[in-house]
Every structure is written in C-alpha cells, then in structure tokens.
Amino acid sequence: MKQGTRGKRGGRSKRKEWVTGNGLMACLIVLLLRIPLGHIIGDKGLGFLAAGIEVFTAVGITISYGFSKAVAVMVKYRIKREQFRSARQVYKIGMLLASVSGAAAAAAIFFGAEWIAGTVIAEHKGYLAIAAAAPAVCFSAVLGVLRGYFQGMGRMAPILHSRALEKLMMAAACLIGASMMHRYGLKVAALLKAEEYAGAYGAMGAVLGISAACALAVLHLVLIHMVYGASFRKQLLQDSTKNQETGGRVAAILLSTALPYLLCALLYHINGLADQSIFYHVIHVKNSGGSGAALWGVYYGKYSVMIGVSALLCARVCVPGLSGIVQSFEREDGGEVRRRMNRSIHALAVFSVPAAVLTAVLADPAAGLLFSGDRATAVRMIQAGSGVIVFFSFSYFFMGILQRIRKIWLVIPGALAAFLLHLAVLTLLLNYTGLGILAVVAGTLVFWLANCIFSWAAVARITKYRQEWIRTLGITVIAAGVSGAVGMLLSGLLLKAAGNLVTLLVCLTACLILYLLVLVMLKGLNKEELEEMPGGKAVIAIAERLRLM
C-alpha cells in the first residue's frame, strides 16, 4: 500500500516537473521570437511591440494565471472527495467570472488604447499594438480556466499539447503578421512622411499573431473538453453528495482563492509596463527626442532576450528538486528538506554564476551573431545587467517552494517591497544621472536581487535552512571569474580575426572546460555531482588525466 502511494506521488511529481519545465520552455520560445521580429520591424518596432505585449502580460496573463490556479486547486479538492458536481460548478462559475473580467478588460484596452499609449506609457504610436492585444486578453482569461480545470481533473496531456500548439502558432502568426503589416506600414509611412509607422504597424501585426494563437489554443481545449464529455458525464452520475454548494458560495471561494495568485502575478507582470511608462515619461521631460522607442526596443528585443534565455535555462535546473523538497516538507522531515535544498542551491549556483559571467564576457560576439540594429547599446546593457541571471534563478527556486507549500501570502509582501524599491531606484537614476536606458537595467537588477533576498529569508525561516557559503558560492564565483577572465582575453584576440560565430564557439568551449576544472580542483564539485551533469563524464576523464580527481 505504501509503495502504491509512493508510486502515485512519484508520478504526480514527474507530471508537475514536466508541466513546470514545459512552461519555462514556452517562455523561452516567446523570448527567442523577438530575435527574428527585430530583424523584421527594427528597434523602434520592438519598442512599440513592447507596449502591446506588456499590457497583455499585465492584464491578460495575470487574469489567466489567477483563475487557472484557483480553478485547479478547487477542482482537485472536490475530485479527491468525489464531489464531481461541485467540481463542475467550479468550472462553470470560473468560466463565467473569467469571461466577464476578460471581456471587460479587453473592451477597456481596445477602446482606451490611445489613452493608455499617450498617457500611461507616453508613446502614442504604441496604441496600435495595445489595441491588437485586446482579443488576446479575453482569450487568455478563458484559456486559464480551461487549463485549470484540466489540471484539477488530473488531465495534464491536454495542457501540454495546448501550450505547445499555442507557442508554435504564436511563432508563425507573429512573424507572418509582423511581416505583412510592416509592409503596409511602409506605405503609410511614405504617405505620412513618418517612418515610425512602419514599425508601429509591424508591432500591431505581431500582437495580432498572439491573439490568433490564444484563440486557437482555446478552440483546441474546447474540442478536447468535448471529447472528454462522456467521461465527465459518467463522473457526475457517480456523485452521491447530498448537500451541493450554492453558486454564490463557490464564487466567493473561487475569488478568495484566486486573489493571492492574482496579486502575486500582477506584481511580477506589471514590472515591465511600469518601467516602460517611467522611462518614456522621463525621456519626454528631458526632451531627448524620438529615441525612446528605439532604446526601449534594444532593451526589450536584445537585452531581455539574452538575459531572459540564460535565466530561464538556469531556472530549469532547479525544477526536478522542487517536488522532493515539498514532499519532504509535507512529511515534516526537516533534515531531508535542508539536504535537498542544499543540493538544489548548489546546482543552481554552479549553473547560474558562470552563465552570468560568460553572458557578460561574450555579449559582443553573441549580439553580433543574433541581432541587427543598435548592438553597441545592447552589449552595454547585457554586461551591466547579467547579474539578473543569478538573482532570477534563485528567486524562481525560492518562490516555487513557497507557492508549492501553500505559503503564497509570504511571496506577496516581498514582491511588493521589491517592486516599490526598484521603482524608487529607477526613478532616481533616470532623473538624477545620465545613465538613460542603463537605469532601467539597474532597476531590474535591484528588483530581482530584492526578490531573491526576501524569498530566501522566508524559505530559510520556515525550513530552518542555513546556507553553506564557501563551497556553494565562494568557490563557484572564483572558478567563474577565472574562466571569465580567460574568455575576455580570448574574445579580444579572436573577434576581429575569426568573426562572431568562431569566437563564441571557441570561447564557450574553452571557458566551460576551464570553469569545471577549476571547480574540481577547488573541491567545488565532486565526481558524483559531475556524473549527473551534461558532459560531466568528459570533464571527469580530463580531470583524472590531469590528476585533479
């Protein structure tokens, strides 16, 4: 019986890991999509695109996430107790609330697009992309309830399929829409003698692609829901519960359950919109001309891509460890919780610290290989803000623990404090220094550093965890610094002579091997840990030949 229970828990853990990892990979696709979009619509176009995407993220994704989590939690609770009719009622009321709130938000965004662009963001030509985001907001809210219902019912496959389909459709539709509307925008720009319209219409086409992808994902899950219809109806017949919950009670519980998730999501998703608004307002007050959109396009389409991709790949490292930590916490096995946390934190440090160092060191060849437009500014941003990779990875890990052990209310105060602190730093730097767009990078760095500290403190207090600093961070930083110094030297020697691609490949290979060898030499990694890492056996062979192991 115990083995069966452990088997079920293990299966659920694997499914959760797969869903979480799949979500990170979906974010990765969205970030990488900005690279070809930058080649199509340019830096200014990316600046206008950011307005639409950030409004969609702050409103649509927040509503979707909040209702998805709430519906999943409530449906799962009732399914476990065979309250199938109550679970169905949760779905219906959740769909009603999400549809109404999504439709209301979409209408406000569509009809208020010019006001949002001109007053809130202070970049008027972004209104086309903002208006195009309205359908995506509505579809996203509905999509959240559908995914939450399937998750609560234990049907993970439709969620994974719909997410994959949505991102593939998004990639194709965004590129096609951006290309078509950019060509139309060129004609408008020639007619009005204002080149910005080409980028503005291209951005609108890309955001319409997101709306199309969300609509397709909704249609896909509705069809799957119809396929499962007979199975769901059989479950309803098995429900022998006498006292059914009233609609009002279900709605009240649903809203109270969704509230912390909505607040948590809002504090993270509104970050980009707030930064964009402050940046544009200060730029206009300082009379810096029309360079705001182009600078924001470099930040959004180059810096965010390089840093975001590295951070997401590093955060993926901690996903397998989360389930074991949570299970040990639920069993009240404090020693095992701390042991597992120590292992996961060490793995995160081993991956994220060198990732931050090498991203900064190799920013020049990487930007030259991937991007068009203003690469010099992008390189400066990446070098200044690469620390976000480390802070985001650790924040993701600690916040993941707090959410899974149902301590989400502890996430919210830390996120709010980090949000307000970063806004204060950003405002001061923009107004009283000449940093310009680098002030936004500094603000982002402060936001994730503060998040990392607050979430770490909360987890440490709950689990009584004490960090081991020397092996986990001290040795890792030394090894990454040595490899980074060598990478900087190699990059300077090779870049002009060999080009971006050769420089990147040679430097990455040499730096990673050197980093791992220094780690082994300083006892920052042992043989067992290396065997679990990709390429670890090759490093073991080299280390044994050099008698370092």
Summary of the structure (lengths in Angstrom):
residues: 549
radius of gyration: 24.4
end to end distance: 43.8
largest distance: 79.1
contacts: 2016
relative contact order: 0.09
helix: 88%
strand: 0%
